Amino acid sequence: MVHEFRNYAVELLKATYLPKEPVSSSFNAGTSEGSFAWVYRLTDLIEPSKSLDTSLLAFCLAQLHVTGTGDASLYQCLDQYNTALQHLYSDLDDSERRFREETLAAILVLSTCELFVCPTENGWSVHARGIAEILRLRDPGMASTLAWRHLFSRLRVVCTLEALTKRQPQFLENDIWRHIVTDFGFNEALDEVYQMIADIPTLLARAITLSSIDDQSTFLKESAAVAQSVLAMVKSVESWHDEFWKASPTPRSWSVPSCAANPADVDPSNKIFPFSFEFESLSVAVPVVMCWSVIAQLYSNVIQIHDLVQARLGCYIELEALLAQANNIVVDATSTSEASSQNTPLFTADKGRLIQEIHSEGTRMARYVCQSMEYHHRIEMGTYGGHATTYPSWSARQYFRLHPGHEREWSWLQNMHKMEGPGTRWGLSTMAFADIIEPLGGLSK
């Protein structure tokens, strides 16, 4: 009976949530695309679990509701969600059941369900903390099945996105993450991306603390060190992206005229994004757009660090000069005052990246993210397509919000849920990560 219900639930999710096959020329439900392959593995779980089954029912109701393919009301979805949550709490209180694959699967199902029925991220955050704690307590000697491998891949996605948007590393600090990755030899493109970016939240957390450093010499040195580390991470992500691009004999993506209309484009003949991206496959689009999104967030932090240092010094400083502070080149008050009074740069640089280049590249990445939205919102991508843009759209939105001169792009993102276009589905009520309230140090635009 349990097996029949889970099979039926997965079939319903195939018709609503999951993208229509094939998502790539080599698609295999058992091995491909870690961000949604876990759904196919739910039928491998055979142990009775009220938390998993009630969570699956809640998720199925949510999909019927948001796609309009059933009579499920939002009230019914939330009622079933709360029922599943109570069963999950019961399993988590049990020292044996909390580590079962069925319990971990229930967490994943509920956290994904929340994307469609809960507008805020409170529940998602709680699940991310719970996942991190379960993995911390889990016996490394416990058997790891193929289903566990796919569940873990999705568990890591949940915790990584929470860490990136909260700029808090504790969700990923446990060595168990790296041990599991090593044991299984994860080599799918998306798994490689998430493994590569695991240390980024630590850098983001360091950036947040910069404004609290009172000693100027220490402040400059730490600012430079964080900026250098962030740029090194950008280089790593760009290198992976370039190698991934070169590995295909055919283009991974290309531009096509956009067919979707956004209310922010008052004049249809003057669209802010007249072209959108077509991708080789969804399995290509998801990791590639994740790279663009991460790079945009990293460049934004470099810009914010640079702005913070200039505000502290009270004068302009070249980016290369800032980075030199990591090598113990001290900026004293006298040189700061003299440079400010002469209205000239504190240092000049003949080589190295200029802050203007960082602005240009960050803007390009954020715009690329926007140009990928139409592809993800095609009806054949299922509701998964729009759900997969939760972090990318957040990253682009933060970039355009926190840096001046991008009001049209920001307005476009704010109105994305009102877009219309042939063969696409917009406006699904999905969870959004909370905006960053203000730039580093509380600097305003």
C-alpha positions, 0 to 999 in steps of 0.5 A: 500500500505504501509503495503504491501511494508513493508511486502514484505521488511521484507520477502526479509530480511528474505531471506537475512539478518535474520537467517533461523528459528529456531535460538533456540528450543523456537524461537518466532519472536515476543519475542525472540532475541532482536538483530534482532527481531525488523525486524519482528515488522516493519510490525506492524508499520502502519503510513505513513513514507517516511523515514522508507520506503526509508530506508527499500528499501536501506536496501533491496538493500544492502542485494541483493548487498552483497549476490549477489542475485540481480542486485543492485550495490553499487552505487544504494545502496548508492544513495538510502541510501542518499535519505533515509537519507534526508527523515530522516533528514526531519522527525527529524526536525519535532517536532511531527514526530521525536518521532514516532516509524516509525522514530525510526525504520528508524534510526535502518534500516539505521544504520543497512544498513550502516554496509553493505555499509559504511566501516567507522563508521561515520554514525553509530556514528551520529545515536547513538548520534541521538538516545540518543538525541531523547530518552532524549527528548521523553515524558516518558508518550508516549504510548509504544507498543510491537513494541517500546519494540523491537525497543528500544532493538535494539536502546540500542545495537547501543548506547552501542556498540558505547559507548564501542568502543569509550569508551565514556559513554554519549550515555548511561548516560540518565536515560530514558534507565533504566526507559524503561527497568524497565517499560518493564521488559526486561528478554531476555538473550541479554537484560540482558547482555546489561543492565548489561554492561551499566556502563562499558563505564563510567569505560573506560572513567575514565581509559582514564583520568588516564595518565593526573593526575599529582599528584602521590598519586592521580594517584595511588589511582584513578588507583587502584579504576578504576582497582578494578571497572573493575575487579568487573564488570568482576566478574559480567559478569562472574557470569551472564555467569556461571548462564546462563550456569547452567540454561540449562540441555544441554551444551550451546556450545562445540568444533568441528574441524574447517573446515574453512581455514584462509590465516594466517595459512601458514601450514594447519596442524598447525592452530592457531585455529584448533577447533571452537565452536558449540553453542546450538543456535544463541540465545545462541551464541550472548549473550555468545560471547558478554560476552566473548568480554566484558570480553576481553576488560575489562581485556585489560584495567586492563593490560593497567592500570597496565602497565601505573602505572609501567611506572609512577613508573619506577619499577615493582608492583604486581597487588594486591599492585596496588589495595591496593592503593585504600585503601590509602596505599601511594607509595612514591618516596623513596620506588620506587627508592629503589625497582627499584635499587634493581630490585625487586617488589615494593610489593609482594603478597601472595594472590589475582590475579596476572597480569599473570592470567589477561593476561591468562584469557584475552587471553582465552576470546579473543581466544574464540571470534575467535573460535566463528567466524565460527559458526556466518558465516554459510550461514544459519545465514544470513548476520546477523551472520557476522554483529553480530560479528562486536563488538566481532571481534573488541574487540579481535582485540584490545586485540591482537593488544595492548598486545605483543605476539599475532601476529598470532592471530592478523594476523588471524583476519586481514585475516578473510575476506579472509577465506573459508570453506564449508557452510560458507560465508566470505568476506562481505564488512561490517563496522568495528569499528576504532581501538584504536590508542594506549594503555592508556598513549600512551605506545607502545608495 
